[in-house]
Amino acid sequence: MRVPRKFLALFAGLVAAVLLASPAAADPGPPPNSIASMGDSITRGFNACGWYVDCPARSWSTGNYSSVNSQYSRILAKNSAISGKNYNDAKSGAKVADMYGQAGTAVGQGVQYVTILIGANDACTGSESSMTSVAAFRTSIDSALNRIKAGLPAAKVAVISIPNVWQLWNVGHVSGSAVSTWNLFGICQSLLANPTSTAQADVDRRARVRQRVVDFNAQLADACAAYGTNCDFDDNAVFNYPFQLSQVSGWDYFHPNTAGQAVLASVTYAAGFGW
């Protein structure tokens, strides 16, 4: 059967429109020669090797501990030029408002690749009312990304979703050790206050904290998309990963232990630029 010319023309027009509307995946280029990590205690490897101390060697991003197999280690296996140029600019206790300063540090280091994992401390606060607002979160992440883009226009940036802190409560509230630790040290009380309570007010509060993390992640995704092709969001790969209690430090039942850091390295690298 012969297809009328007008239908062929219409089909060709539709294909062209789809191609124009759907940008091709960006070429990540060669593996970078340097890396800087921005973020909070998760990226500092806090409690992954000792009692309430930073363990940057076990960081999922820039660490060099063999069993973690960090992003840096994976890149090093492909590009020896990155050796020794792994800068951990994260700070324990940091919030998204601190990212502008950390971005300045990364710019000063002149790196070719930056990872950002931030937001847990903006949701995990002393009370629900003290969580960072979604609008303020977006303003801060935009400021940080703009500083990176201006100072390192050719650098690749990986923006990582915030872990699902509700999942931490889900797997930990049945553990007497976890509950005792959360209560004793007042950890993430916006979410973990009254961890064994089934009262509707507590159930609803936990749901609202989870939703705030979801909203933060949506802002991270939008901000990264606005940045352009040099920015990659992990498409909520970390948020969707079902972390287990065995992957969390037994000292605070909050931060990833060495196994948890290894999971972060694996999940984030697989969701990233594909070097």
N, C-alpha and C positions, 0 to 999 in steps of 0.2 A: 504494500500500500504506500502510495506516495504521500508524504506529509506536506500539507500546504506551506508555502514559503512564509506566510504571515505568522504561522505557529512556530516555525523555526526561529524567526526573528524574535518573537515574544519569549521563547525559551532562552535564547542567548542573552536577552536583556535581563531576565530573572537571574541567570547564573552570574552575570556580571555584577548585579546588585548585591547578591549574597557574598561574593568575593570581596567587594568593597566594604561591606558591613562587618565582615569577620576577618580581622587582621591575622596574618600568619603568625605562628609562634616565633618569638624573637630568637635569633641565634645567640647562645650564651657566650660565644667566643671561646678562647682558650682558658684553661684553669688559671685563676689569679695568682699573682706573685706575692700577695699580702692579704691579711684578713684582720678585721677588728670586730669585736663583739660588743654590742650595747645591750643594757638590760639591768636586771636586778640580781638578787641572791641566787636565783635558779641558774643563771649564766655564770655566776661566780663559783658554782659548785658547792654552795654552802651546805655544811653537814654531810657532805659526801665522803669525807675521809677522817673526820675527827669531831670532837664535841664542840659544837657551836663555833666553828671556824670556816673561813672560806677555803675552798680546795680548787683553785683555778685550773690546776693540772687535769682535773676530772670534768671540766666544763664540756658540755655537748658541742660547743662551738669552736673554741680556740684551744682546748686542752690537748695534752699529749699523752695521757694515760692510755696504755695499750688496749685495755678491755673496753674502754668507752668508745674508741675508734671515732673520735670527733670529726666534725666537718673539716677542720684543719688537717687531721691525720689522713683523711680520705683524699683531700686535695694534694697533700704532700706525696702520696703514692703515685700521683699523676704528674706532678710538677715540683721537682726538687728545689726550684727557685724560691718557693714560699718558706723554706726552712728557716726557722727563727723569727719569722715576721708574722707572728700570731699575737695580737694585742687584745688583752681582755680589759675593756674599758667600762665594763659593768660595775655597779656598786650595790652591795647588799642594802636592802631597804629602799632602793630607788623606786620612784613612781614615774609616770609618763612625763610629768613636768620637768624631770631631770634629764630627759633625752636631748634637749637642746644643747646642754653643756657637754654631754657625752659625744654628741655629733661633732662638736667643735674639736674634741680630742681626736676623734677618728680622722677628721679633715687634716689636722696637724700631722698625723702619722702618714698621710698620703697613700692610704691603702686602696687596693683595687676591689675589695669585697667587704661588705658590712652586713652583719646579721643583727636583727633587733627582735628581742623577746621581752615585752614589757606589758604590764597591766595587772598582774596578780595582786600587787600591793594597792592598786587603785580600787579593787573590789574587796580584797581581804583587809578590812580595817577593824577598828575597835567597835564599831557599830554600823548598822545599815545606813544611818543618816550621814555618816562621814565618808561614804564611798564617793569617788570622783564622779562628777556629772558626765554624761555622754558628750555634751557640747565642749566642756573643758578638755576632755580626753582628746577629742578631735583637733582642737586648737593646738594642743601641745605636740601631737604626733606630726601635724602638718609643719609646725615650726622646725622640728628636728629634721624631717625629710627635706625641707627646703634648704636647710643649712648644708646638708650632705650634697644635695644636687648642685648648689652653688659652688661648693668647695671641691667636690669630687665628681664632676659631670660625667665622667666615663665609668665610674665605679658601679658595680652590681650591688644591689641591696636586697636582702632576703628579710621579709617581714613575717614573723612567725605568730600564729594564733596563740592566744592565752589558753593554757590548759583548762579543762572543765573542772573547776574547783568543787562543784557539786558532786562530781564523781569521787573526790577524796572523802567527802562526808559519807557518801553511799557505801564505800568499802570499809571505812574506818569506824563508823558509829557503832558497829557490832563488836569492836575490839575494846576490851577494858583498858588496855595499855594506851591505846590511841586517845580514848575519851579522857582518861586521867591526865594525859600530857596536854591535850588541848585546854582542859580546864585549868590546870596548874599554871601554864605559861600564858594563858589568855590568847591563844593563837587564832587568828582570823575570826574574831567574834561576830562579825557581820553575818558569817555563815555558820560557824561552829559553836556558837553559844547554845546551851541546852541541847547538846548533840543527840541525846537519846529521846528527846521529847517528841511525842506524836500529836501535840496540840496543834490545831489548825493554824494558829498564829505563827508558830515556828515553821510549820510546813510551808506556809505562804512566804515567809521571810526567806527561807532557803531558795525558793523558786524565783524570788525577785533578784537575789544575788546572782543566781545562775543566768537570769535574763540580762543582768547588767554586763556580765562577761560576754554573752552573745552579742549585745549591742556594741560593746567595745570592739569585738572582732569584726563586726560589720564596718565599723569606722576604719579599722586597720586595712581591710580589704579595699575600701573606697579610696583611702589616701594613697595606697600603693598603686592602684589603677590610675589615679590622677598623676602620679609621679612619671609614669611612662614605662617603656619597655625594659628599662634597666632595673625595675623593681619587680620582685616576684613575691606574691602572697602564697602561703602554703595551702590555701583553699580549706582551711580549718582542719588540716590533717592532725595537728597536735591536739586541738580541742576535741576531736572525735576519737582520739586514741583512748581506750578504756584502761587507764592506769590502775594497777593493783597495789595493795598495801605492801606487797613484797618489793615494790620498786620505789618505796618511800623511806626516808631515813627513820630509823627506830629511835632517834634522839628527839625528834620533834613531830613525827608523823605528818609532815607537811612538805618538806623539800625532797626532791628526787635523790635517792642514794646512787651509788655507782651504776647499778643496773638501770635505774631510771634515767640517768644521764646518757647511758648507752642507747636506750630507746629513743630519747630525744634526738640524739645524733642521727640515728638510722631513719627515723620518720621525717625529720626536717631535710635531710640530704636528699632522700627519695622524692620529696615534694618540691625540690628546688630547681636549680638551673641545669642539672643533668650533666655536670662535668664528669 
